[in-house]
Amino acid sequence: MASVTVGTENGVSIEIHYEDHGSGRPIVLIHGYPLNGNSWERQERELLANGYRVITYDRRGFGRSSQPTFGYDYDTFAGDLEVLMGHLDLRDAALVGFSMGTGEVIRYLAAYGSGRVRKAALLGTIPPFVLKTDDNPEGVDGKVFADLEAAIVTDRYAFFEGFFNNFYNVDVLGGTRISDRAWQASFNVAAGSSPYATYACVDTWLTDFRADLPKIDVPVLVLHGTADRILPFEVTAARLPALIADCTLVPVEGGPHNIAWTYPEEVNAALLTFLG
């Protein structure tokens, strides 16, 4: 199992698990909450077939990475990514993030620059800023996130059930674009994540990325489902072309939050065109 050390907790190494396959220009795929790197299977297959080197990794607290009880903030997440980029000495890379992973992409580029990165893609994006405040009236009321945290504390497994129903818009797409077995596989991965991380990551969704966005100096592709119930399109993706210098927005009509699984043909075609 390939891993890289990003820190310690009580003398024990914090390891980030990664997979590195193929050759050619590198693409780093950064997963969403509460999944792991294997959630990119429908993209990895196509990217490898088109001659790319594909790197996936599990965020701290998830998948096969360590499950520490600190470091659940975007400065740390971006730092973990920087360690991995340096460990593999990646150059001329593309960063592709989904959901929480979009925050890593933006914070990484803002904090560490684009010396190793040529392009970036955001699927189901968190940036620019999802929390409703006086200077961000387009955002979502803070009570929504407080209720999510309360639900996780009460019964995180019951929380995951409702979360994934909206993650995939099961009432509309169940049995066609998302099978019961694929839904269950996502649930199983989530159940194996760190209980601490499950709760702690909710606060990270409220990160304000607006100051990061003017620092982005690579082309950015934004893919977002118009029926996203987790991160509504108008609150997130629709605002980014005005905030990123070189930004292409591709709405996926009727797409839920996880368009990478439910609409792979549209996502893969847009990604390959952009990366090429």
C-alpha positions in Angstrom: 0.0 0.0 0.0 1.5 3.3 -1.1 1.4 6.1 1.5 3.1 9.3 2.5 3.6 10.7 6.0 2.0 14.2 6.5 2.5 14.5 10.3 2.1 12.8 13.6 -0.4 12.4 16.4 0.9 11.3 19.8 4.0 9.9 18.2 2.1 7.9 15.6 2.5 8.8 11.9 -0.4 10.3 10.0 -0.4 8.6 6.6 -2.1 9.6 3.4 -2.9 6.6 1.2 -2.6 7.1 -2.5 -2.8 5.2 -5.8 -0.6 6.1 -8.8 -1.2 4.5 -12.1 -0.5 5.0 -15.8 1.9 7.4 -17.5 1.9 10.6 -19.3 0.7 14.0 -17.9 -0.4 13.5 -14.3 -3.9 14.1 -13.1 -4.7 14.2 -9.3 -8.3 13.3 -8.5 -9.4 14.6 -5.0 -12.6 13.0 -3.7 -15.6 14.3 -1.9 -17.1 13.8 1.5 -17.6 11.1 2.8 -16.1 8.9 0.1 -12.5 7.9 -0.8 -10.3 7.9 -3.9 -12.0 4.8 -5.4 -15.1 7.0 -6.0 -13.4 8.2 -9.2 -13.5 4.8 -10.8 -15.7 6.0 -13.7 -13.2 8.8 -14.5 -9.9 6.9 -13.8 -10.7 4.3 -16.4 -11.2 6.8 -19.2 -8.3 9.0 -18.2 -5.9 6.0 -18.2 -7.3 4.9 -21.6 -6.5 8.3 -22.9 -2.9 8.2 -21.9 -2.8 10.0 -18.6 -1.1 9.2 -15.3 -3.8 9.1 -12.6 -3.2 9.7 -8.9 -6.0 9.3 -6.4 -5.7 9.6 -2.6 -7.8 9.4 0.5 -8.2 12.5 2.6 -7.1 12.2 6.2 -9.9 10.6 8.2 -11.3 8.7 5.2 -10.6 5.6 3.2 -7.3 3.9 4.0 -5.6 7.1 5.3 -5.0 7.7 8.9 -7.8 9.0 11.1 -6.3 11.6 13.4 -8.4 13.9 15.5 -7.0 17.2 14.2 -6.2 18.9 10.9 -9.7 19.1 9.5 -9.3 22.5 7.8 -8.4 23.6 4.3 -4.9 24.9 5.2 -4.1 21.4 6.5 -5.8 19.6 3.6 -3.9 21.7 1.1 -0.7 21.0 3.0 -1.4 17.3 2.8 -1.8 17.7 -1.0 1.5 19.7 -1.2 3.3 16.9 0.6 1.9 14.3 -1.9 2.7 16.5 -4.9 6.3 16.9 -3.7 6.7 13.2 -2.7 5.7 12.2 -6.3 7.5 15.3 -7.8 4.5 16.0 -10.0 4.9 18.5 -12.8 2.6 19.9 -15.4 -0.3 18.3 -13.4 -4.0 18.8 -13.5 -5.9 19.0 -10.2 -9.5 17.7 -10.3 -11.6 18.0 -7.2 -15.2 17.0 -6.4 -17.2 18.6 -3.6 -14.9 18.9 -0.6 -12.0 18.3 -3.0 -12.8 21.5 -4.8 -11.7 23.3 -1.7 -8.3 21.6 -1.7 -7.8 22.6 -5.4 -8.6 26.3 -4.7 -6.7 26.6 -1.4 -3.7 24.7 -2.8 -3.4 27.0 -5.8 -3.8 30.1 -3.6 -1.3 29.0 -1.0 1.3 27.1 -3.1 0.9 28.5 -6.5 0.7 26.9 -9.9 4.4 25.8 -10.3 3.4 22.2 -10.5 -0.1 22.7 -12.0 -1.3 23.5 -15.5 -5.1 23.2 -15.2 -7.8 22.6 -12.6 -11.3 21.2 -12.7 -14.1 21.6 -10.0 -17.1 19.2 -9.9 -19.9 20.0 -7.5 -18.0 22.9 -6.1 -17.9 24.4 -2.6 -16.3 27.7 -3.5 -16.8 30.6 -3.5 -18.6 30.7 -0.1 -21.7 28.7 0.9 -22.6 30.4 4.2 -25.2 33.1 4.2 -23.7 36.3 5.8 -24.3 40.0 5.6 -21.8 40.3 2.7 -22.8 36.9 1.2 -26.6 37.1 1.0 -26.7 34.4 -1.7 -25.4 31.7 0.8 -27.2 29.0 2.8 -28.5 29.7 6.3 -26.1 28.6 9.0 -28.9 26.6 10.7 -28.7 24.1 7.9 -25.2 23.2 8.8 -25.8 23.2 12.5 -28.7 20.7 11.9 -26.3 18.5 9.9 -23.8 18.5 12.8 -26.6 17.6 15.2 -27.8 14.8 13.0 -24.3 13.3 12.8 -23.9 13.5 16.6 -27.3 11.8 17.1 -26.7 8.9 14.6 -24.2 9.4 11.9 -25.4 6.2 10.1 -28.9 7.5 9.8 -27.4 10.8 8.7 -25.6 9.1 5.9 -28.8 7.5 4.6 -30.5 10.8 4.1 -27.3 12.5 2.9 -26.8 9.9 0.1 -30.4 10.0 -0.9 -29.8 13.7 -1.7 -26.3 13.2 -2.9 -27.6 11.0 -5.8 -31.2 12.4 -6.0 -32.4 8.8 -5.5 -36.1 9.7 -5.7 -35.5 10.8 -9.3 -32.5 8.8 -10.5 -32.7 5.6 -8.4 -32.8 2.5 -10.5 -31.5 4.4 -13.6 -28.4 6.5 -12.9 -27.8 5.1 -9.4 -28.4 1.5 -8.4 -29.2 0.3 -4.9 -25.9 -1.6 -4.9 -23.9 1.5 -5.9 -25.7 3.5 -3.2 -24.9 0.9 -0.6 -21.2 0.9 -1.7 -21.1 4.6 -0.9 -22.8 4.1 2.4 -20.3 1.4 3.3 -17.3 3.6 2.5 -18.9 6.4 4.6 -19.5 4.1 7.5 -15.8 3.2 7.6 -14.7 6.8 7.8 -13.5 8.4 11.0 -16.4 9.4 13.3 -14.4 12.4 14.3 -13.8 13.5 10.7 -17.4 12.9 9.7 -18.4 15.6 12.2 -15.4 17.9 11.9 -15.5 18.3 8.2 -18.9 20.0 8.2 -17.3 23.2 9.5 -14.9 23.2 6.6 -17.8 23.5 4.1 -18.2 27.1 5.5 -14.8 28.2 4.5 -14.7 31.5 2.7 -12.6 31.1 -0.5 -13.4 34.5 -2.0 -9.9 35.8 -1.2 -8.3 32.8 -2.8 -10.1 33.0 -6.2 -8.2 36.1 -7.6 -4.9 34.2 -7.1 -5.9 31.4 -9.4 -3.8 31.7 -12.6 -4.5 28.5 -14.4 -7.5 27.6 -16.6 -10.4 26.2 -14.5 -13.3 24.0 -15.6 -16.4 24.0 -13.5 -18.9 21.1 -13.8 -22.0 21.2 -11.6 -25.4 19.5 -11.6 -28.3 21.9 -12.0 -30.3 19.8 -9.6 -27.6 19.6 -6.9 -29.3 19.4 -3.5 -26.1 19.4 -1.4 -24.4 22.5 -2.9 -27.0 24.4 -5.0 -25.8 25.5 -8.4 -26.8 29.1 -8.1 -25.0 29.5 -4.7 -21.8 28.0 -5.9 -20.9 27.2 -9.5 -22.9 29.9 -11.2 -20.9 32.6 -9.3 -17.4 31.4 -10.2 -17.0 32.7 -13.8 -17.1 36.2 -12.4 -14.5 35.4 -9.7 -11.9 33.3 -11.5 -9.9 34.9 -14.4 -10.0 31.9 -16.8 -13.1 29.9 -15.9 -15.4 27.7 -18.1 -18.7 26.7 -16.5 -20.5 23.6 -17.8 -23.9 22.9 -16.2 -25.0 19.3 -16.2 -28.7 19.5 -16.7 -30.7 17.6 -14.1 -27.5 16.4 -12.5 -27.4 15.7 -8.7 -24.4 16.4 -6.5 -22.3 13.4 -7.6 -22.3 13.9 -11.3 -19.1 11.9 -11.6 -21.0 8.7 -11.0 -24.5 9.5 -12.3 -23.5 11.4 -15.5 -20.0 10.0 -16.4 -20.4 10.4 -20.2 -21.0 14.2 -19.9 -18.3 14.6 -17.2 -15.7 12.5 -18.9 -16.2 14.2 -22.3 -15.9 17.7 -20.8 -12.9 16.7 -18.7 -11.0 15.1 -21.7 -11.7 18.1 -23.9 -10.5 20.5 -21.2 -7.4 18.5 -20.3 -6.4 17.9 -23.9 
